[in-house]
Amino acid sequence: MANKKASIKQIKVDAKRRARNRARRSAVKTAIKKAILAIQEDPANAFPMVKAAISALDRAASKNAIHKRNAARRKSRLMQKYNKAVASLNESQS
């Protein structure tokens, strides 16, 4: 355990931040899972879920819960899945 008053306070602050970041990362994972599920079930109506996942990623990156490049990579992969699903849907309708 820390001895100095400042160190004790910093431990408390770190615990709060860790909990907050864990919640943000969890929300991001949930949003991505929902978006992927929506893409698999109905690509035509999945865009609102994809948009929500991208928003969650941007929010987490802006708060430094995840790295900005990590967010960019995950957004890119999600959009690739969405675009591929929509393209295959359009092909099958043509």
N, CA, C and O atoms as CSV, one atom per row, in Angstrom:
chain,resi,resn,atom,element,x,y,z
A,1,MET,N,N,0.843,-1.183,0.000
A,1,MET,CA,C,0.000,0.000,0.000
A,1,MET,C,C,0.885,1.243,0.000
A,1,MET,O,O,1.977,1.262,0.568
A,2,ALA,N,N,0.372,2.274,-0.657
A,2,ALA,CA,C,1.120,3.517,-0.745
A,2,ALA,C,C,1.158,4.225,0.609
A,2,ALA,O,O,0.244,4.081,1.421
A,3,ASN,N,N,2.216,4.983,0.837
A,3,ASN,CA,C,2.374,5.713,2.092
A,3,ASN,C,C,1.983,7.182,1.975
A,3,ASN,O,O,1.420,7.756,2.907
A,4,LYS,N,N,2.280,7.782,0.836
A,4,LYS,CA,C,2.027,9.208,0.669
A,4,LYS,C,C,0.557,9.467,0.354
A,4,LYS,O,O,-0.126,8.656,-0.273
A,5,LYS,N,N,0.102,10.619,0.809
A,5,LYS,CA,C,-1.296,10.993,0.622
A,5,LYS,C,C,-1.651,11.091,-0.867
A,5,LYS,O,O,-2.722,10.656,-1.290
A,6,ALA,N,N,-0.740,11.667,-1.648
A,6,ALA,CA,C,-0.979,11.823,-3.082
A,6,ALA,C,C,-1.063,10.464,-3.772
A,6,ALA,O,O,-1.871,10.274,-4.680
A,7,SER,N,N,-0.227,9.519,-3.339
A,7,SER,CA,C,-0.232,8.188,-3.923
A,7,SER,C,C,-1.525,7.444,-3.610
A,7,SER,O,O,-2.068,6.736,-4.458
A,8,ILE,N,N,-2.002,7.610,-2.402
A,8,ILE,CA,C,-3.267,6.977,-1.999
A,8,ILE,C,C,-4.420,7.533,-2.839
A,8,ILE,O,O,-5.281,6.785,-3.303
A,9,LYS,N,N,-4.422,8.852,-3.026
A,9,LYS,CA,C,-5.468,9.470,-3.838
A,9,LYS,C,C,-5.376,8.984,-5.282
A,9,LYS,O,O,-6.400,8.709,-5.907
A,10,GLN,N,N,-4.168,8.877,-5.813
A,10,GLN,CA,C,-3.990,8.451,-7.198
A,10,GLN,C,C,-4.491,7.027,-7.400
A,10,GLN,O,O,-5.042,6.711,-8.454
A,11,ILE,N,N,-4.309,6.170,-6.412
A,11,ILE,CA,C,-4.809,4.796,-6.486
A,11,ILE,C,C,-6.337,4.798,-6.598
A,11,ILE,O,O,-6.915,4.037,-7.374
A,12,LYS,N,N,-6.983,5.670,-5.806
A,12,LYS,CA,C,-8.443,5.771,-5.858
A,12,LYS,C,C,-8.912,6.292,-7.220
A,12,LYS,O,O,-9.870,5.770,-7.790
A,13,VAL,N,N,-8.241,7.310,-7.732
A,13,VAL,CA,C,-8.593,7.896,-9.022
A,13,VAL,C,C,-8.412,6.858,-10.128
A,13,VAL,O,O,-9.259,6.737,-11.013
A,14,ASP,N,N,-7.307,6.110,-10.078
A,14,ASP,CA,C,-7.044,5.082,-11.082
A,14,ASP,C,C,-8.123,4.012,-11.075
A,14,ASP,O,O,-8.525,3.526,-12.132
A,15,ALA,N,N,-8.596,3.640,-9.885
A,15,ALA,CA,C,-9.643,2.625,-9.781
A,15,ALA,C,C,-10.933,3.108,-10.435
A,15,ALA,O,O,-11.607,2.344,-11.126
A,16,LYS,N,N,-11.275,4.379,-10.215
A,16,LYS,CA,C,-12.477,4.946,-10.842
A,16,LYS,C,C,-12.340,4.964,-12.358
A,16,LYS,O,O,-13.263,4.590,-13.082
A,17,ARG,N,N,-11.182,5.401,-12.825
A,17,ARG,CA,C,-10.961,5.469,-14.276
A,17,ARG,C,C,-10.984,4.093,-14.913
A,17,ARG,O,O,-11.535,3.905,-15.998
A,18,ARG,N,N,-10.378,3.132,-14.225
A,18,ARG,CA,C,-10.344,1.763,-14.731
A,18,ARG,C,C,-11.761,1.209,-14.874
A,18,ARG,O,O,-12.084,0.573,-15.877
A,19,ALA,N,N,-12.594,1.450,-13.881
A,19,ALA,CA,C,-13.980,0.981,-13.921
A,19,ALA,C,C,-14.752,1.669,-15.045
A,19,ALA,O,O,-15.529,1.031,-15.756
A,20,ARG,N,N,-14.535,2.969,-15.199
A,20,ARG,CA,C,-15.226,3.725,-16.242
A,20,ARG,C,C,-14.800,3.242,-17.627
A,20,ARG,O,O,-15.634,3.059,-18.513
A,21,ASN,N,N,-13.494,3.036,-17.805
A,21,ASN,CA,C,-12.995,2.567,-19.097
A,21,ASN,C,C,-13.480,1.156,-19.399
A,21,ASN,O,O,-13.791,0.837,-20.546
A,22,ARG,N,N,-13.544,0.307,-18.369
A,22,ARG,CA,C,-14.030,-1.055,-18.568
A,22,ARG,C,C,-15.480,-1.022,-19.064
A,22,ARG,O,O,-15.849,-1.788,-19.954
A,23,ALA,N,N,-16.292,-0.145,-18.495
A,23,ALA,CA,C,-17.687,-0.007,-18.912
A,23,ALA,C,C,-17.775,0.495,-20.352
A,23,ALA,O,O,-18.610,0.022,-21.123
A,24,ARG,N,N,-16.929,1.439,-20.716
A,24,ARG,CA,C,-16.936,1.969,-22.083
A,24,ARG,C,C,-16.532,0.892,-23.083
A,24,ARG,O,O,-17.158,0.746,-24.133
A,25,ARG,N,N,-15.474,0.132,-22.753
A,25,ARG,CA,C,-15.034,-0.934,-23.661
A,25,ARG,C,C,-16.108,-2.002,-23.791
A,25,ARG,O,O,-16.320,-2.538,-24.879
A,26,SER,N,N,-16.777,-2.311,-22.711
A,26,SER,CA,C,-17.857,-3.296,-22.737
A,26,SER,C,C,-19.004,-2.816,-23.622
A,26,SER,O,O,-19.565,-3.597,-24.391
A,27,ALA,N,N,-19.354,-1.537,-23.517
A,27,ALA,CA,C,-20.421,-0.971,-24.345
A,27,ALA,C,C,-20.057,-1.043,-25.825
A,27,ALA,O,O,-20.912,-1.301,-26.672
A,28,VAL,N,N,-18.782,-0.815,-26.126
A,28,VAL,CA,C,-18.313,-0.894,-27.515
A,28,VAL,C,C,-18.468,-2.320,-28.039
A,28,VAL,O,O,-18.971,-2.531,-29.142
A,29,LYS,N,N,-18.034,-3.296,-27.243
A,29,LYS,CA,C,-18.130,-4.693,-27.668
A,29,LYS,C,C,-19.581,-5.098,-27.902
A,29,LYS,O,O,-19.886,-5.793,-28.870
A,30,THR,N,N,-20.471,-4.664,-27.018
A,30,THR,CA,C,-21.885,-4.981,-27.157
A,30,THR,C,C,-22.459,-4.366,-28.426
A,30,THR,O,O,-23.196,-5.025,-29.159
A,31,ALA,N,N,-22.124,-3.111,-28.685
A,31,ALA,CA,C,-22.627,-2.426,-29.881
A,31,ALA,C,C,-22.135,-3.102,-31.151
A,31,ALA,O,O,-22.891,-3.238,-32.112
A,32,ILE,N,N,-20.874,-3.528,-31.165
A,32,ILE,CA,C,-20.318,-4.203,-32.338
A,32,ILE,C,C,-21.009,-5.544,-32.547
A,32,ILE,O,O,-21.351,-5.893,-33.677
A,33,LYS,N,N,-21.218,-6.303,-31.464
A,33,LYS,CA,C,-21.896,-7.594,-31.586
A,33,LYS,C,C,-23.311,-7.421,-32.131
A,33,LYS,O,O,-23.745,-8.189,-32.990
A,34,LYS,N,N,-24.026,-6.420,-31.636
A,34,LYS,CA,C,-25.388,-6.168,-32.116
A,34,LYS,C,C,-25.375,-5.792,-33.598
A,34,LYS,O,O,-26.238,-6.228,-34.360
A,35,ALA,N,N,-24.399,-4.986,-34.000
A,35,ALA,CA,C,-24.299,-4.565,-35.392
A,35,ALA,C,C,-23.999,-5.757,-36.298
A,35,ALA,O,O,-24.600,-5.892,-37.364
A,36,ILE,N,N,-23.079,-6.614,-35.884
A,36,ILE,CA,C,-22.732,-7.788,-36.692
A,36,ILE,C,C,-23.931,-8.720,-36.805
A,36,ILE,O,O,-24.195,-9.268,-37.875
A,37,LEU,N,N,-24.648,-8.899,-35.719
A,37,LEU,CA,C,-25.842,-9.743,-35.740
A,37,LEU,C,C,-26.892,-9.160,-36.682
A,37,LEU,O,O,-27.535,-9.896,-37.430
A,38,ALA,N,N,-27.065,-7.842,-36.646
A,38,ALA,CA,C,-28.021,-7.180,-37.534
A,38,ALA,C,C,-27.599,-7.334,-38.991
A,38,ALA,O,O,-28.448,-7.520,-39.863
A,39,ILE,N,N,-26.306,-7.258,-39.263
A,39,ILE,CA,C,-25.801,-7.418,-40.624
A,39,ILE,C,C,-26.084,-8.830,-41.123
A,39,ILE,O,O,-26.482,-9.015,-42.273
A,40,GLN,N,N,-25.881,-9.817,-40.270
A,40,GLN,CA,C,-26.107,-11.205,-40.670
A,40,GLN,C,C,-27.593,-11.494,-40.900
A,40,GLN,O,O,-27.949,-12.224,-41.825
A,41,GLU,N,N,-28.455,-10.922,-40.060
A,41,GLU,CA,C,-29.884,-11.204,-40.169
A,41,GLU,C,C,-30.538,-10.424,-41.305
A,41,GLU,O,O,-31.247,-11.008,-42.125
A,42,ASP,N,N,-30.310,-9.113,-41.363
A,42,ASP,CA,C,-30.979,-8.264,-42.356
A,42,ASP,C,C,-30.079,-7.101,-42.741
A,42,ASP,O,O,-30.160,-6.028,-42.143
A,43,PRO,N,N,-29.220,-7.305,-43.740
A,43,PRO,CA,C,-28.268,-6.254,-44.118
A,43,PRO,C,C,-28.934,-4.948,-44.554
A,43,PRO,O,O,-28.368,-3.871,-44.369
A,44,ALA,N,N,-30.126,-5.040,-45.129
A,44,ALA,CA,C,-30.788,-3.838,-45.628
A,44,ALA,C,C,-31.154,-2.879,-44.496
A,44,ALA,O,O,-31.130,-1.663,-44.687
A,45,ASN,N,N,-31.491,-3.409,-43.325
A,45,ASN,CA,C,-31.915,-2.563,-42.211
A,45,ASN,C,C,-30.892,-2.508,-41.085
A,45,ASN,O,O,-31.232,-2.145,-39.959
A,46,ALA,N,N,-29.662,-2.859,-41.370
A,46,ALA,CA,C,-28.631,-2.937,-40.327
A,46,ALA,C,C,-27.880,-1.628,-40.113
A,46,ALA,O,O,-27.120,-1.507,-39.153
A,47,PHE,N,N,-28.076,-0.657,-40.982
A,47,PHE,CA,C,-27.258,0.553,-40.904
A,47,PHE,C,C,-27.391,1.306,-39.576
A,47,PHE,O,O,-26.379,1.787,-39.066
A,48,PRO,N,N,-28.596,1.434,-38.988
A,48,PRO,CA,C,-28.661,2.135,-37.691
A,48,PRO,C,C,-27.811,1.465,-36.610
A,48,PRO,O,O,-27.214,2.155,-35.784
A,49,MET,N,N,-27.746,0.145,-36.605
A,49,MET,CA,C,-26.931,-0.559,-35.621
A,49,MET,C,C,-25.442,-0.335,-35.894
A,49,MET,O,O,-24.651,-0.172,-34.965
A,50,VAL,N,N,-25.072,-0.330,-37.167
A,50,VAL,CA,C,-23.678,-0.079,-37.549
A,50,VAL,C,C,-23.289,1.344,-37.146
A,50,VAL,O,O,-22.195,1.582,-36.634
A,51,LYS,N,N,-24.202,2.278,-37.387
A,51,LYS,CA,C,-23.949,3.675,-37.031
A,51,LYS,C,C,-23.773,3.825,-35.519
A,51,LYS,O,O,-22.915,4.582,-35.065
A,52,ALA,N,N,-24.583,3.108,-34.743
A,52,ALA,CA,C,-24.472,3.165,-33.287
A,52,ALA,C,C,-23.139,2.590,-32.814
A,52,ALA,O,O,-22.526,3.116,-31.885
A,53,ALA,N,N,-22.693,1.508,-33.454
A,53,ALA,CA,C,-21.414,0.897,-33.087
A,53,ALA,C,C,-20.257,1.845,-33.401
A,53,ALA,O,O,-19.325,1.978,-32.608
A,54,ILE,N,N,-20.319,2.496,-34.547
A,54,ILE,CA,C,-19.275,3.448,-34.930
A,54,ILE,C,C,-19.249,4.615,-33.953
A,54,ILE,O,O,-18.179,5.093,-33.576
A,55,SER,N,N,-20.420,5.068,-33.549
A,55,SER,CA,C,-20.505,6.156,-32.578
A,55,SER,C,C,-19.895,5.740,-31.239
A,55,SER,O,O,-19.172,6.515,-30.613
A,56,ALA,N,N,-20.188,4.521,-30.805
A,56,ALA,CA,C,-19.627,4.021,-29.546
A,56,ALA,C,C,-18.102,3.924,-29.628
A,56,ALA,O,O,-17.400,4.248,-28.670
A,57,LEU,N,N,-17.599,3.477,-30.778
A,57,LEU,CA,C,-16.147,3.388,-30.969
A,57,LEU,C,C,-15.508,4.770,-30.914
A,57,LEU,O,O,-14.478,4.961,-30.269
A,58,ASP,N,N,-16.124,5.728,-31.593
A,58,ASP,CA,C,-15.592,7.095,-31.588
A,58,ASP,C,C,-15.600,7.684,-30.183
A,58,ASP,O,O,-14.653,8.361,-29.780
A,59,ARG,N,N,-16.677,7.424,-29.438
A,59,ARG,CA,C,-16.792,7.936,-28.081
A,59,ARG,C,C,-15.708,7.346,-27.190
A,59,ARG,O,O,-15.075,8.062,-26.414
A,60,ALA,N,N,-15.498,6.037,-27.304
A,60,ALA,CA,C,-14.479,5.374,-26.481
A,60,ALA,C,C,-13.081,5.874,-26.842
A,60,ALA,O,O,-12.233,6.048,-25.967
A,61,ALA,N,N,-12.845,6.102,-28.131
A,61,ALA,CA,C,-11.536,6.588,-28.555
A,61,ALA,C,C,-11.303,8.025,-28.078
A,61,ALA,O,O,-10.190,8.384,-27.694
A,62,SER,N,N,-12.354,8.838,-28.105
A,62,SER,CA,C,-12.188,10.228,-27.670
A,62,SER,C,C,-11.929,10.318,-26.170
A,62,SER,O,O,-11.300,11.270,-25.707
A,63,LYS,N,N,-12.406,9.338,-25.411
A,63,LYS,CA,C,-12.192,9.313,-23.964
A,63,LYS,C,C,-10.958,8.492,-23.578
A,63,LYS,O,O,-10.695,8.288,-22.392
A,64,ASN,N,N,-10.214,8.028,-24.557
A,64,ASN,CA,C,-8.993,7.242,-24.360
A,64,ASN,C,C,-9.247,5.910,-23.660
A,64,ASN,O,O,-8.359,5.384,-22.989
A,65,ALA,N,N,-10.455,5.362,-23.812
A,65,ALA,CA,C,-10.724,4.020,-23.292
A,65,ALA,C,C,-10.095,2.985,-24.213
A,65,ALA,O,O,-9.659,1.924,-23.767
A,66,ILE,N,N,-10.051,3.308,-25.514
A,66,ILE,CA,C,-9.322,2.503,-26.501
A,66,ILE,C,C,-8.496,3.466,-27.344
A,66,ILE,O,O,-8.767,4.666,-27.382
A,67,HIS,N,N,-7.495,2.930,-28.012
A,67,HIS,CA,C,-6.633,3.766,-28.843
A,67,HIS,C,C,-7.374,4.175,-30.102
A,67,HIS,O,O,-8.223,3.430,-30.592
A,68,LYS,N,N,-7.063,5.355,-30.633
A,68,LYS,CA,C,-7.782,5.859,-31.810
A,68,LYS,C,C,-7.573,4.971,-33.030
A,68,LYS,O,O,-8.480,4.837,-33.851
A,69,ARG,N,N,-6.407,4.367,-33.164
A,69,ARG,CA,C,-6.180,3.482,-34.312
A,69,ARG,C,C,-6.916,2.163,-34.144
A,69,ARG,O,O,-7.350,1.556,-35.123
A,70,ASN,N,N,-7.054,1.720,-32.895
A,70,ASN,CA,C,-7.848,0.527,-32.612
A,70,ASN,C,C,-9.296,0.779,-33.033
A,70,ASN,O,O,-9.924,-0.084,-33.646
A,71,ALA,N,N,-9.818,1.945,-32.709
A,71,ALA,CA,C,-11.181,2.301,-33.094
A,71,ALA,C,C,-11.305,2.376,-34.612
A,71,ALA,O,O,-12.285,1.893,-35.179
A,72,ALA,N,N,-10.332,2.970,-35.263
A,72,ALA,CA,C,-10.366,3.096,-36.719
A,72,ALA,C,C,-10.342,1.724,-37.385
A,72,ALA,O,O,-11.067,1.484,-38.351
A,73,ARG,N,N,-9.519,0.837,-36.873
A,73,ARG,CA,C,-9.430,-0.519,-37.437
A,73,ARG,C,C,-10.754,-1.264,-37.270
A,73,ARG,O,O,-11.218,-1.926,-38.198
A,74,ARG,N,N,-11.357,-1.156,-36.094
A,74,ARG,CA,C,-12.601,-1.864,-35.848
A,74,ARG,C,C,-13.750,-1.289,-36.677
A,74,ARG,O,O,-14.609,-2.032,-37.152
A,75,LYS,N,N,-13.764,0.035,-36.849
A,75,LYS,CA,C,-14.780,0.656,-37.700
A,75,LYS,C,C,-14.622,0.195,-39.137
A,75,LYS,O,O,-15.606,-0.096,-39.818
A,76,SER,N,N,-13.386,0.129,-39.593
A,76,SER,CA,C,-13.110,-0.299,-40.950
A,76,SER,C,C,-13.581,-1.728,-41.187
A,76,SER,O,O,-14.207,-2.017,-42.207
A,77,ARG,N,N,-13.283,-2.618,-40.255
A,77,ARG,CA,C,-13.689,-4.016,-40.391
A,77,ARG,C,C,-15.216,-4.157,-40.366
A,77,ARG,O,O,-15.789,-4.962,-41.101
A,78,LEU,N,N,-15.852,-3.369,-39.517
A,78,LEU,CA,C,-17.310,-3.416,-39.430
A,78,LEU,C,C,-17.937,-2.926,-40.733
A,78,LEU,O,O,-18.888,-3.528,-41.232
A,79,MET,N,N,-17.412,-1.846,-41.276
A,79,MET,CA,C,-17.951,-1.322,-42.535
A,79,MET,C,C,-17.700,-2.274,-43.695
A,79,MET,O,O,-18.526,-2.382,-44.601
A,80,GLN,N,N,-16.559,-2.969,-43.673
A,80,GLN,CA,C,-16.299,-3.961,-44.710
A,80,GLN,C,C,-17.349,-5.061,-44.674
A,80,GLN,O,O,-17.859,-5.465,-45.719
A,81,LYS,N,N,-17.675,-5.550,-43.484
A,81,LYS,CA,C,-18.702,-6.578,-43.349
A,81,LYS,C,C,-20.051,-6.066,-43.838
A,81,LYS,O,O,-20.771,-6.760,-44.556
A,82,TYR,N,N,-20.379,-4.849,-43.440
A,82,TYR,CA,C,-21.655,-4.267,-43.846
A,82,TYR,C,C,-21.720,-4.099,-45.366
A,82,TYR,O,O,-22.704,-4.499,-45.989
A,83,ASN,N,N,-20.696,-3.518,-45.960
A,83,ASN,CA,C,-20.684,-3.289,-47.408
A,83,ASN,C,C,-20.730,-4.595,-48.188
A,83,ASN,O,O,-21.391,-4.682,-49.223
A,84,LYS,N,N,-20.028,-5.611,-47.694
A,84,LYS,CA,C,-20.031,-6.912,-48.363
A,84,LYS,C,C,-21.422,-7.533,-48.317
A,84,LYS,O,O,-21.889,-8.094,-49.308
A,85,ALA,N,N,-22.085,-7.432,-47.166
A,85,ALA,CA,C,-23.422,-7.996,-47.023
A,85,ALA,C,C,-24.428,-7.268,-47.908
A,85,ALA,O,O,-25.275,-7.903,-48.536
A,86,VAL,N,N,-24.338,-5.936,-47.963
A,86,VAL,CA,C,-25.250,-5.155,-48.798
A,86,VAL,C,C,-25.000,-5.446,-50.272
A,86,VAL,O,O,-25.948,-5.532,-51.053
A,87,ALA,N,N,-23.738,-5.600,-50.662
A,87,ALA,CA,C,-23.410,-5.898,-52.055
A,87,ALA,C,C,-23.963,-7.262,-52.465
A,87,ALA,O,O,-24.511,-7.415,-53.557
A,88,SER,N,N,-23.815,-8.244,-51.589
A,88,SER,CA,C,-24.338,-9.571,-51.922
A,88,SER,C,C,-25.859,-9.564,-51.948
A,88,SER,O,O,-26.464,-10.302,-52.726
A,89,LEU,N,N,-26.487,-8.745,-51.110
A,89,LEU,CA,C,-27.949,-8.609,-51.125
A,89,LEU,C,C,-28.407,-7.985,-52.434
A,89,LEU,O,O,-29.390,-8.435,-53.022
A,90,ASN,N,N,-27.709,-6.960,-52.894
A,90,ASN,CA,C,-28.056,-6.301,-54.147
A,90,ASN,C,C,-27.834,-7.225,-55.333
A,90,ASN,O,O,-28.609,-7.196,-56.289
A,91,GLU,N,N,-26.788,-8.045,-55.287
A,91,GLU,CA,C,-26.527,-9.006,-56.362
A,91,GLU,C,C,-27.651,-10.021,-56.478
A,91,GLU,O,O,-28.102,-10.338,-57.579
A,92,SER,N,N,-28.100,-10.528,-55.338
A,92,SER,CA,C,-29.147,-11.554,-55.344
A,92,SER,C,C,-30.479,-10.992,-55.790
A,92,SER,O,O,-31.310,-11.731,-56.317
A,93,GLN,N,N,-30.708,-9.679,-55.591
A,93,GLN,CA,C,-31.970,-9.067,-56.019
A,93,GLN,C,C,-31.964,-8.747,-57.508
A,93,GLN,O,O,-33.029,-8.644,-58.118
A,94,SER,N,N,-30.802,-8.591,-58.095
A,94,SER,CA,C,-30.710,-8.224,-59.517
A,94,SER,C,C,-30.997,-9.358,-60.434
A,94,SER,O,O,-30.956,-9.192,-61.653
